[in-house]
Amino acid sequence: MIARSKFGGQPKQIPPPLVDILLASLTALAMAGRIETACRLAGQACAALRGNSPAAWQAFNAFLHRFARQTPDP
């Protein structure tokens, strides 16, 4: 998986296990009652990975679809 550094330069490889760790962390955050925060972070991950890593983007997008409907109405 590839993501671009916010500091410019060449894209950096993202190890697939790192995506799994991040998703597990976001899931734990959501299960602890911080669903909105977890969804915001997952959305940022989606934006960062879009176009560079379709598989990782899809994983974070699936997280959003799973948890976003559980966020409280504004």
Distance bins in CASP14 RR format, pairs under 12 A and 6 or more apart:
PFRMAT RR
TARGET T0000
AUTHOR 0000-0000-0000
RMODE 2
METHOD distances of the structure
MODEL  1
1 11 0 0 0 0 1 0 0 0 0 0 0
1 12 0 0 0 0 1 0 0 0 0 0 0
1 13 1 0 0 1 0 0 0 0 0 0 0
1 14 1 0 1 0 0 0 0 0 0 0 0
1 15 1 0 0 1 0 0 0 0 0 0 0
1 16 1 0 0 1 0 0 0 0 0 0 0
1 17 0 0 0 0 0 1 0 0 0 0 0
1 18 0 0 0 0 1 0 0 0 0 0 0
1 19 1 0 0 1 0 0 0 0 0 0 0
1 20 0 0 0 0 0 1 0 0 0 0 0
1 22 0 0 0 0 0 1 0 0 0 0 0
1 45 0 0 0 0 0 1 0 0 0 0 0
1 48 0 0 0 0 0 1 0 0 0 0 0
1 49 1 0 0 1 0 0 0 0 0 0 0
1 51 0 0 0 0 0 1 0 0 0 0 0
1 52 1 0 0 1 0 0 0 0 0 0 0
1 53 1 1 0 0 0 0 0 0 0 0 0
1 54 0 0 0 0 1 0 0 0 0 0 0
1 55 1 0 0 1 0 0 0 0 0 0 0
1 56 1 0 1 0 0 0 0 0 0 0 0
1 57 0 0 0 0 1 0 0 0 0 0 0
1 58 0 0 0 0 0 1 0 0 0 0 0
1 59 0 0 0 0 1 0 0 0 0 0 0
1 60 0 0 0 0 0 1 0 0 0 0 0
2 10 0 0 0 0 1 0 0 0 0 0 0
2 11 1 0 1 0 0 0 0 0 0 0 0
2 12 1 0 0 1 0 0 0 0 0 0 0
2 13 1 0 0 1 0 0 0 0 0 0 0
2 14 1 0 0 1 0 0 0 0 0 0 0
2 15 0 0 0 0 0 1 0 0 0 0 0
2 16 0 0 0 0 0 1 0 0 0 0 0
2 19 0 0 0 0 0 1 0 0 0 0 0
2 48 0 0 0 0 0 1 0 0 0 0 0
2 49 0 0 0 0 1 0 0 0 0 0 0
2 50 0 0 0 0 0 1 0 0 0 0 0
2 51 0 0 0 0 1 0 0 0 0 0 0
2 52 1 0 1 0 0 0 0 0 0 0 0
2 53 1 0 1 0 0 0 0 0 0 0 0
2 54 0 0 0 0 0 1 0 0 0 0 0
2 55 0 0 0 0 0 1 0 0 0 0 0
2 56 0 0 0 0 1 0 0 0 0 0 0
2 57 0 0 0 0 0 1 0 0 0 0 0
3 9 0 0 0 0 0 1 0 0 0 0 0
3 10 0 0 0 0 0 1 0 0 0 0 0
3 11 1 0 0 1 0 0 0 0 0 0 0
3 12 1 0 1 0 0 0 0 0 0 0 0
3 13 0 0 0 0 1 0 0 0 0 0 0
3 14 1 0 1 0 0 0 0 0 0 0 0
3 15 0 0 0 0 0 1 0 0 0 0 0
3 18 0 0 0 0 0 1 0 0 0 0 0
3 19 0 0 0 0 0 1 0 0 0 0 0
3 22 0 0 0 0 0 1 0 0 0 0 0
3 44 0 0 0 0 0 1 0 0 0 0 0
3 45 0 0 0 0 1 0 0 0 0 0 0
3 46 0 0 0 0 0 1 0 0 0 0 0
3 47 0 0 0 0 0 1 0 0 0 0 0
3 48 1 0 1 0 0 0 0 0 0 0 0
3 49 1 0 1 0 0 0 0 0 0 0 0
3 50 0 0 0 0 1 0 0 0 0 0 0
3 51 0 0 0 0 1 0 0 0 0 0 0
3 52 1 0 1 0 0 0 0 0 0 0 0
3 53 1 0 0 1 0 0 0 0 0 0 0
3 56 1 0 0 1 0 0 0 0 0 0 0
3 57 0 0 0 0 1 0 0 0 0 0 0
3 60 0 0 0 0 0 1 0 0 0 0 0
4 10 0 0 0 0 1 0 0 0 0 0 0
4 11 1 0 1 0 0 0 0 0 0 0 0
4 12 1 0 0 1 0 0 0 0 0 0 0
4 13 0 0 0 0 0 1 0 0 0 0 0
4 14 0 0 0 0 0 1 0 0 0 0 0
4 47 0 0 0 0 0 1 0 0 0 0 0
4 48 1 0 0 1 0 0 0 0 0 0 0
4 49 0 0 0 0 1 0 0 0 0 0 0
4 50 0 0 0 0 0 1 0 0 0 0 0
4 51 0 0 0 0 1 0 0 0 0 0 0
4 52 1 0 0 1 0 0 0 0 0 0 0
4 53 0 0 0 0 0 1 0 0 0 0 0
5 11 1 0 0 1 0 0 0 0 0 0 0
5 12 1 0 1 0 0 0 0 0 0 0 0
5 13 0 0 0 0 0 1 0 0 0 0 0
5 14 0 0 0 0 0 1 0 0 0 0 0
5 48 0 0 0 0 0 1 0 0 0 0 0
5 52 0 0 0 0 0 1 0 0 0 0 0
6 12 0 0 0 0 0 1 0 0 0 0 0
6 44 0 0 0 0 0 1 0 0 0 0 0
6 47 0 0 0 0 0 1 0 0 0 0 0
6 48 0 0 0 0 1 0 0 0 0 0 0
10 52 0 0 0 0 0 1 0 0 0 0 0
11 48 0 0 0 0 0 1 0 0 0 0 0
11 49 0 0 0 0 0 1 0 0 0 0 0
11 51 0 0 0 0 0 1 0 0 0 0 0
11 52 1 0 0 1 0 0 0 0 0 0 0
11 53 0 0 0 0 1 0 0 0 0 0 0
12 18 0 0 0 0 0 1 0 0 0 0 0
12 48 0 0 0 0 0 1 0 0 0 0 0
12 49 0 0 0 0 0 1 0 0 0 0 0
12 52 0 0 0 0 1 0 0 0 0 0 0
12 53 0 0 0 0 0 1 0 0 0 0 0
13 19 0 0 0 0 0 1 0 0 0 0 0
13 52 0 0 0 0 0 1 0 0 0 0 0
13 53 0 0 0 0 1 0 0 0 0 0 0
13 56 0 0 0 0 0 1 0 0 0 0 0
14 20 0 0 0 0 0 1 0 0 0 0 0
14 21 0 0 0 0 0 1 0 0 0 0 0
14 22 0 0 0 0 1 0 0 0 0 0 0
14 45 0 0 0 0 0 1 0 0 0 0 0
14 48 0 0 0 0 1 0 0 0 0 0 0
14 49 1 0 0 1 0 0 0 0 0 0 0
14 52 0 0 0 0 1 0 0 0 0 0 0
14 53 1 0 0 1 0 0 0 0 0 0 0
14 55 0 0 0 0 0 1 0 0 0 0 0
14 56 1 0 0 1 0 0 0 0 0 0 0
14 57 0 0 0 0 0 1 0 0 0 0 0
14 59 0 0 0 0 0 1 0 0 0 0 0
14 60 0 0 0 0 0 1 0 0 0 0 0
15 21 0 0 0 0 1 0 0 0 0 0 0
15 22 0 0 0 0 0 1 0 0 0 0 0
15 53 0 0 0 0 0 1 0 0 0 0 0
15 56 0 0 0 0 0 1 0 0 0 0 0
16 22 0 0 0 0 0 1 0 0 0 0 0
16 23 0 0 0 0 0 1 0 0 0 0 0
16 53 0 0 0 0 1 0 0 0 0 0 0
16 55 1 0 0 1 0 0 0 0 0 0 0
16 56 1 0 0 1 0 0 0 0 0 0 0
16 59 0 0 0 0 1 0 0 0 0 0 0
17 23 0 0 0 0 0 1 0 0 0 0 0
17 24 0 0 0 0 0 1 0 0 0 0 0
17 56 0 0 0 0 0 1 0 0 0 0 0
18 24 0 0 0 0 0 1 0 0 0 0 0
18 25 0 0 0 0 0 1 0 0 0 0 0
18 45 0 0 0 0 0 1 0 0 0 0 0
18 49 0 0 0 0 0 1 0 0 0 0 0
18 53 0 0 0 0 0 1 0 0 0 0 0
18 56 0 0 0 0 1 0 0 0 0 0 0
18 59 0 0 0 0 0 1 0 0 0 0 0
19 25 0 0 0 0 0 1 0 0 0 0 0
19 26 0 0 0 0 0 1 0 0 0 0 0
19 42 0 0 0 0 0 1 0 0 0 0 0
19 45 0 0 0 0 1 0 0 0 0 0 0
19 46 0 0 0 0 0 1 0 0 0 0 0
19 48 0 0 0 0 0 1 0 0 0 0 0
19 49 0 0 0 0 1 0 0 0 0 0 0
19 53 0 0 0 0 1 0 0 0 0 0 0
19 54 0 0 0 0 0 1 0 0 0 0 0
19 55 0 0 0 0 1 0 0 0 0 0 0
19 56 1 0 1 0 0 0 0 0 0 0 0
19 57 0 0 0 0 1 0 0 0 0 0 0
19 58 0 0 0 0 0 1 0 0 0 0 0
19 59 1 0 1 0 0 0 0 0 0 0 0
19 60 1 0 0 1 0 0 0 0 0 0 0
19 62 0 0 0 0 0 1 0 0 0 0 0
19 63 0 0 0 0 0 1 0 0 0 0 0
20 26 0 0 0 0 0 1 0 0 0 0 0
20 27 0 0 0 0 0 1 0 0 0 0 0
20 55 0 0 0 0 0 1 0 0 0 0 0
20 56 0 0 0 0 1 0 0 0 0 0 0
20 59 0 0 0 0 1 0 0 0 0 0 0
20 60 0 0 0 0 0 1 0 0 0 0 0
20 63 0 0 0 0 0 1 0 0 0 0 0
21 27 0 0 0 0 0 1 0 0 0 0 0
21 28 0 0 0 0 0 1 0 0 0 0 0
21 59 0 0 0 0 0 1 0 0 0 0 0
22 28 0 0 0 0 0 1 0 0 0 0 0
22 29 0 0 0 0 0 1 0 0 0 0 0
22 38 0 0 0 0 0 1 0 0 0 0 0
22 41 0 0 0 0 1 0 0 0 0 0 0
22 42 0 0 0 0 1 0 0 0 0 0 0
22 43 0 0 0 0 0 1 0 0 0 0 0
22 44 0 0 0 0 0 1 0 0 0 0 0
22 45 1 0 0 1 0 0 0 0 0 0 0
22 46 0 0 0 0 0 1 0 0 0 0 0
22 48 0 0 0 0 0 1 0 0 0 0 0
22 49 0 0 0 0 0 1 0 0 0 0 0
22 56 0 0 0 0 1 0 0 0 0 0 0
22 59 0 0 0 0 1 0 0 0 0 0 0
22 60 0 0 0 0 1 0 0 0 0 0 0
22 63 0 0 0 0 1 0 0 0 0 0 0
23 29 0 0 0 0 0 1 0 0 0 0 0
23 30 0 0 0 0 0 1 0 0 0 0 0
23 38 0 0 0 0 1 0 0 0 0 0 0
23 41 0 0 0 0 0 1 0 0 0 0 0
23 42 0 0 0 0 1 0 0 0 0 0 0
23 45 0 0 0 0 1 0 0 0 0 0 0
23 46 0 0 0 0 0 1 0 0 0 0 0
23 49 0 0 0 0 0 1 0 0 0 0 0
23 56 0 0 0 0 1 0 0 0 0 0 0
23 58 0 0 0 0 0 1 0 0 0 0 0
23 59 1 0 0 1 0 0 0 0 0 0 0
23 60 1 0 0 1 0 0 0 0 0 0 0
23 61 0 0 0 0 0 1 0 0 0 0 0
23 62 0 0 0 0 1 0 0 0 0 0 0
23 63 1 0 1 0 0 0 0 0 0 0 0
23 64 0 0 0 0 0 1 0 0 0 0 0
23 66 0 0 0 0 0 1 0 0 0 0 0
23 67 0 0 0 0 0 1 0 0 0 0 0
24 30 0 0 0 0 0 1 0 0 0 0 0
24 31 0 0 0 0 0 1 0 0 0 0 0
24 38 0 0 0 0 0 1 0 0 0 0 0
24 59 0 0 0 0 0 1 0 0 0 0 0
24 63 0 0 0 0 0 1 0 0 0 0 0
25 31 0 0 0 0 0 1 0 0 0 0 0
25 32 0 0 0 0 0 1 0 0 0 0 0
25 34 0 0 0 0 0 1 0 0 0 0 0
25 37 0 0 0 0 0 1 0 0 0 0 0
25 38 0 0 0 0 1 0 0 0 0 0 0
25 41 0 0 0 0 1 0 0 0 0 0 0
25 42 0 0 0 0 0 1 0 0 0 0 0
25 45 0 0 0 0 0 1 0 0 0 0 0
25 60 0 0 0 0 0 1 0 0 0 0 0
25 63 0 0 0 0 0 1 0 0 0 0 0
26 32 0 0 0 0 0 1 0 0 0 0 0
26 33 0 0 0 0 0 1 0 0 0 0 0
26 34 0 0 0 0 1 0 0 0 0 0 0
26 35 0 0 0 0 1 0 0 0 0 0 0
26 36 0 0 0 0 0 1 0 0 0 0 0
26 37 0 0 0 0 1 0 0 0 0 0 0
26 38 1 0 1 0 0 0 0 0 0 0 0
26 39 0 0 0 0 1 0 0 0 0 0 0
26 40 0 0 0 0 1 0 0 0 0 0 0
26 41 1 0 1 0 0 0 0 0 0 0 0
26 42 1 0 1 0 0 0 0 0 0 0 0
26 43 0 0 0 0 1 0 0 0 0 0 0
26 44 0 0 0 0 0 1 0 0 0 0 0
26 45 0 0 0 0 1 0 0 0 0 0 0
26 46 0 0 0 0 0 1 0 0 0 0 0
26 59 0 0 0 0 0 1 0 0 0 0 0
26 60 0 0 0 0 1 0 0 0 0 0 0
26 62 0 0 0 0 0 1 0 0 0 0 0
26 63 1 0 0 1 0 0 0 0 0 0 0
26 64 0 0 0 0 1 0 0 0 0 0 0
26 66 0 0 0 0 0 1 0 0 0 0 0
26 67 0 0 0 0 1 0 0 0 0 0 0
26 68 0 0 0 0 0 1 0 0 0 0 0
27 33 0 0 0 0 0 1 0 0 0 0 0
27 34 0 0 0 0 0 1 0 0 0 0 0
27 35 0 0 0 0 0 1 0 0 0 0 0
27 38 1 0 0 1 0 0 0 0 0 0 0
27 39 0 0 0 0 0 1 0 0 0 0 0
27 41 0 0 0 0 0 1 0 0 0 0 0
27 42 0 0 0 0 1 0 0 0 0 0 0
27 59 0 0 0 0 0 1 0 0 0 0 0
27 60 0 0 0 0 0 1 0 0 0 0 0
27 62 0 0 0 0 0 1 0 0 0 0 0
27 63 1 0 0 1 0 0 0 0 0 0 0
27 64 0 0 0 0 0 1 0 0 0 0 0
27 66 0 0 0 0 1 0 0 0 0 0 0
27 67 0 0 0 0 1 0 0 0 0 0 0
27 70 0 0 0 0 0 1 0 0 0 0 0
28 34 0 0 0 0 1 0 0 0 0 0 0
28 35 0 0 0 0 0 1 0 0 0 0 0
28 37 0 0 0 0 0 1 0 0 0 0 0
28 38 0 0 0 0 1 0 0 0 0 0 0
28 41 0 0 0 0 0 1 0 0 0 0 0
28 63 0 0 0 0 0 1 0 0 0 0 0
28 67 0 0 0 0 0 1 0 0 0 0 0
29 35 0 0 0 0 1 0 0 0 0 0 0
29 36 0 0 0 0 1 0 0 0 0 0 0
29 37 1 0 0 1 0 0 0 0 0 0 0
29 38 1 0 1 0 0 0 0 0 0 0 0
29 39 0 0 0 0 1 0 0 0 0 0 0
29 40 0 0 0 0 0 1 0 0 0 0 0
29 41 1 0 0 1 0 0 0 0 0 0 0
29 42 0 0 0 0 1 0 0 0 0 0 0
29 63 0 0 0 0 0 1 0 0 0 0 0
29 67 0 0 0 0 1 0 0 0 0 0 0
30 36 0 0 0 0 1 0 0 0 0 0 0
30 37 0 0 0 0 1 0 0 0 0 0 0
30 38 1 0 1 0 0 0 0 0 0 0 0
30 39 1 0 0 1 0 0 0 0 0 0 0
30 40 0 0 0 0 0 1 0 0 0 0 0
30 41 0 0 0 0 1 0 0 0 0 0 0
30 42 0 0 0 0 1 0 0 0 0 0 0
30 63 0 0 0 0 1 0 0 0 0 0 0
30 64 0 0 0 0 0 1 0 0 0 0 0
30 66 0 0 0 0 1 0 0 0 0 0 0
30 67 1 0 1 0 0 0 0 0 0 0 0
30 68 0 0 0 0 0 1 0 0 0 0 0
30 69 0 0 0 0 0 1 0 0 0 0 0
30 70 1 0 0 1 0 0 0 0 0 0 0
30 71 0 0 0 0 1 0 0 0 0 0 0
31 38 0 0 0 0 1 0 0 0 0 0 0
31 66 0 0 0 0 0 1 0 0 0 0 0
31 67 0 0 0 0 1 0 0 0 0 0 0
31 70 0 0 0 0 0 1 0 0 0 0 0
32 38 0 0 0 0 1 0 0 0 0 0 0
33 39 0 0 0 0 0 1 0 0 0 0 0
33 67 0 0 0 0 0 1 0 0 0 0 0
33 70 0 0 0 0 1 0 0 0 0 0 0
33 71 0 0 0 0 0 1 0 0 0 0 0
33 72 0 0 0 0 0 1 0 0 0 0 0
34 40 0 0 0 0 1 0 0 0 0 0 0
34 41 0 0 0 0 1 0 0 0 0 0 0
34 42 0 0 0 0 0 1 0 0 0 0 0
34 67 0 0 0 0 0 1 0 0 0 0 0
34 70 0 0 0 0 0 1 0 0 0 0 0
34 71 0 0 0 0 0 1 0 0 0 0 0
34 72 0 0 0 0 0 1 0 0 0 0 0
35 41 0 0 0 0 0 1 0 0 0 0 0
35 42 0 0 0 0 0 1 0 0 0 0 0
35 63 0 0 0 0 0 1 0 0 0 0 0
35 64 0 0 0 0 0 1 0 0 0 0 0
35 66 0 0 0 0 0 1 0 0 0 0 0
35 67 1 0 1 0 0 0 0 0 0 0 0
35 68 0 0 0 0 1 0 0 0 0 0 0
35 69 0 0 0 0 1 0 0 0 0 0 0
35 70 1 0 1 0 0 0 0 0 0 0 0
35 71 1 0 1 0 0 0 0 0 0 0 0
35 72 0 0 0 0 1 0 0 0 0 0 0
36 42 0 0 0 0 0 1 0 0 0 0 0
36 43 0 0 0 0 0 1 0 0 0 0 0
36 64 0 0 0 0 0 1 0 0 0 0 0
36 67 0 0 0 0 1 0 0 0 0 0 0
36 68 0 0 0 0 1 0 0 0 0 0 0
36 70 0 0 0 0 1 0 0 0 0 0 0
36 71 1 0 1 0 0 0 0 0 0 0 0
36 72 1 0 0 1 0 0 0 0 0 0 0
36 73 0 0 0 0 0 1 0 0 0 0 0
36 74 0 0 0 0 1 0 0 0 0 0 0
37 43 0 0 0 0 0 1 0 0 0 0 0
37 44 0 0 0 0 0 1 0 0 0 0 0
37 67 0 0 0 0 0 1 0 0 0 0 0
37 71 0 0 0 0 1 0 0 0 0 0 0
38 44 0 0 0 0 0 1 0 0 0 0 0
38 45 0 0 0 0 0 1 0 0 0 0 0
38 60 0 0 0 0 0 1 0 0 0 0 0
38 63 1 0 0 1 0 0 0 0 0 0 0
38 64 0 0 0 0 1 0 0 0 0 0 0
38 66 0 0 0 0 0 1 0 0 0 0 0
38 67 1 0 0 1 0 0 0 0 0 0 0
38 68 0 0 0 0 1 0 0 0 0 0 0
38 70 0 0 0 0 1 0 0 0 0 0 0
38 71 0 0 0 0 1 0 0 0 0 0 0
39 45 0 0 0 0 0 1 0 0 0 0 0
39 46 0 0 0 0 0 1 0 0 0 0 0
39 60 0 0 0 0 0 1 0 0 0 0 0
39 61 0 0 0 0 0 1 0 0 0 0 0
39 63 1 0 0 1 0 0 0 0 0 0 0
39 64 1 0 1 0 0 0 0 0 0 0 0
39 65 0 0 0 0 0 1 0 0 0 0 0
39 66 0 0 0 0 1 0 0 0 0 0 0
39 67 1 0 1 0 0 0 0 0 0 0 0
39 68 1 0 1 0 0 0 0 0 0 0 0
39 69 0 0 0 0 1 0 0 0 0 0 0
39 70 0 0 0 0 1 0 0 0 0 0 0
39 71 1 0 0 1 0 0 0 0 0 0 0
39 72 0 0 0 0 0 1 0 0 0 0 0
40 46 0 0 0 0 0 1 0 0 0 0 0
40 47 0 0 0 0 0 1 0 0 0 0 0
40 60 0 0 0 0 0 1 0 0 0 0 0
40 63 0 0 0 0 0 1 0 0 0 0 0
40 64 0 0 0 0 1 0 0 0 0 0 0
40 67 0 0 0 0 0 1 0 0 0 0 0
40 68 0 0 0 0 0 1 0 0 0 0 0
40 71 0 0 0 0 1 0 0 0 0 0 0
41 47 0 0 0 0 0 1 0 0 0 0 0
41 48 0 0 0 0 0 1 0 0 0 0 0
41 60 0 0 0 0 1 0 0 0 0 0 0
41 63 0 0 0 0 1 0 0 0 0 0 0
41 64 0 0 0 0 0 1 0 0 0 0 0
41 67 0 0 0 0 0 1 0 0 0 0 0
42 48 0 0 0 0 0 1 0 0 0 0 0
42 49 0 0 0 0 0 1 0 0 0 0 0
42 56 0 0 0 0 0 1 0 0 0 0 0
42 57 0 0 0 0 0 1 0 0 0 0 0
42 58 0 0 0 0 0 1 0 0 0 0 0
42 59 0 0 0 0 1 0 0 0 0 0 0
42 60 1 0 1 0 0 0 0 0 0 0 0
42 61 0 0 0 0 1 0 0 0 0 0 0
42 62 0 0 0 0 1 0 0 0 0 0 0
42 63 1 0 1 0 0 0 0 0 0 0 0
42 64 1 0 1 0 0 0 0 0 0 0 0
42 65 0 0 0 0 1 0 0 0 0 0 0
42 66 0 0 0 0 1 0 0 0 0 0 0
42 67 1 0 0 1 0 0 0 0 0 0 0
42 68 0 0 0 0 1 0 0 0 0 0 0
42 71 0 0 0 0 0 1 0 0 0 0 0
43 49 0 0 0 0 1 0 0 0 0 0 0
43 50 0 0 0 0 1 0 0 0 0 0 0
43 57 0 0 0 0 1 0 0 0 0 0 0
43 59 0 0 0 0 0 1 0 0 0 0 0
43 60 1 0 0 1 0 0 0 0 0 0 0
43 61 0 0 0 0 1 0 0 0 0 0 0
43 62 0 0 0 0 0 1 0 0 0 0 0
43 63 0 0 0 0 1 0 0 0 0 0 0
43 64 1 0 0 1 0 0 0 0 0 0 0
43 65 0 0 0 0 0 1 0 0 0 0 0
43 67 0 0 0 0 0 1 0 0 0 0 0
43 68 0 0 0 0 1 0 0 0 0 0 0
44 50 0 0 0 0 0 1 0 0 0 0 0
44 57 0 0 0 0 0 1 0 0 0 0 0
44 60 0 0 0 0 1 0 0 0 0 0 0
44 63 0 0 0 0 0 1 0 0 0 0 0
44 64 0 0 0 0 0 1 0 0 0 0 0
45 52 0 0 0 0 0 1 0 0 0 0 0
45 53 0 0 0 0 1 0 0 0 0 0 0
45 56 1 0 0 1 0 0 0 0 0 0 0
45 57 0 0 0 0 1 0 0 0 0 0 0
45 58 0 0 0 0 0 1 0 0 0 0 0
45 59 0 0 0 0 1 0 0 0 0 0 0
45 60 1 0 1 0 0 0 0 0 0 0 0
45 61 0 0 0 0 1 0 0 0 0 0 0
45 62 0 0 0 0 0 1 0 0 0 0 0
45 63 0 0 0 0 1 0 0 0 0 0 0
45 64 0 0 0 0 1 0 0 0 0 0 0
46 52 0 0 0 0 0 1 0 0 0 0 0
46 53 0 0 0 0 0 1 0 0 0 0 0
46 54 0 0 0 0 0 1 0 0 0 0 0
46 56 0 0 0 0 1 0 0 0 0 0 0
46 57 1 0 1 0 0 0 0 0 0 0 0
46 58 0 0 0 0 1 0 0 0 0 0 0
46 59 0 0 0 0 1 0 0 0 0 0 0
46 60 1 0 1 0 0 0 0 0 0 0 0
46 61 1 0 1 0 0 0 0 0 0 0 0
46 62 0 0 0 0 0 1 0 0 0 0 0
46 63 0 0 0 0 1 0 0 0 0 0 0
46 64 1 0 0 1 0 0 0 0 0 0 0
46 65 0 0 0 0 0 1 0 0 0 0 0
46 68 0 0 0 0 0 1 0 0 0 0 0
47 53 0 0 0 0 0 1 0 0 0 0 0
47 56 0 0 0 0 0 1 0 0 0 0 0
47 57 0 0 0 0 1 0 0 0 0 0 0
47 60 0 0 0 0 1 0 0 0 0 0 0
47 61 0 0 0 0 0 1 0 0 0 0 0
47 64 0 0 0 0 0 1 0 0 0 0 0
48 56 0 0 0 0 1 0 0 0 0 0 0
48 57 0 0 0 0 1 0 0 0 0 0 0
48 60 0 0 0 0 1 0 0 0 0 0 0
49 55 0 0 0 0 1 0 0 0 0 0 0
49 56 1 0 1 0 0 0 0 0 0 0 0
49 57 1 0 1 0 0 0 0 0 0 0 0
49 58 0 0 0 0 1 0 0 0 0 0 0
49 59 0 0 0 0 1 0 0 0 0 0 0
49 60 1 0 0 1 0 0 0 0 0 0 0
49 61 0 0 0 0 1 0 0 0 0 0 0
49 63 0 0 0 0 0 1 0 0 0 0 0
50 56 0 0 0 0 1 0 0 0 0 0 0
50 57 1 0 1 0 0 0 0 0 0 0 0
50 58 0 0 0 0 0 1 0 0 0 0 0
50 60 0 0 0 0 1 0 0 0 0 0 0
50 61 0 0 0 0 1 0 0 0 0 0 0
51 57 1 0 0 1 0 0 0 0 0 0 0
51 58 0 0 0 0 0 1 0 0 0 0 0
53 59 0 0 0 0 1 0 0 0 0 0 0
53 60 0 0 0 0 1 0 0 0 0 0 0
53 61 0 0 0 0 0 1 0 0 0 0 0
54 60 0 0 0 0 0 1 0 0 0 0 0
54 61 0 0 0 0 1 0 0 0 0 0 0
55 61 0 0 0 0 0 1 0 0 0 0 0
55 62 0 0 0 0 0 1 0 0 0 0 0
56 62 0 0 0 0 0 1 0 0 0 0 0
56 63 0 0 0 0 0 1 0 0 0 0 0
57 63 0 0 0 0 0 1 0 0 0 0 0
57 64 0 0 0 0 0 1 0 0 0 0 0
58 64 0 0 0 0 0 1 0 0 0 0 0
58 65 0 0 0 0 0 1 0 0 0 0 0
59 65 0 0 0 0 0 1 0 0 0 0 0
59 66 0 0 0 0 0 1 0 0 0 0 0
60 66 0 0 0 0 0 1 0 0 0 0 0
60 67 0 0 0 0 0 1 0 0 0 0 0
60 68 0 0 0 0 0 1 0 0 0 0 0
61 67 0 0 0 0 0 1 0 0 0 0 0
61 68 0 0 0 0 0 1 0 0 0 0 0
62 68 0 0 0 0 0 1 0 0 0 0 0
63 69 0 0 0 0 0 1 0 0 0 0 0
63 70 0 0 0 0 0 1 0 0 0 0 0
64 70 0 0 0 0 0 1 0 0 0 0 0
64 71 0 0 0 0 0 1 0 0 0 0 0
END
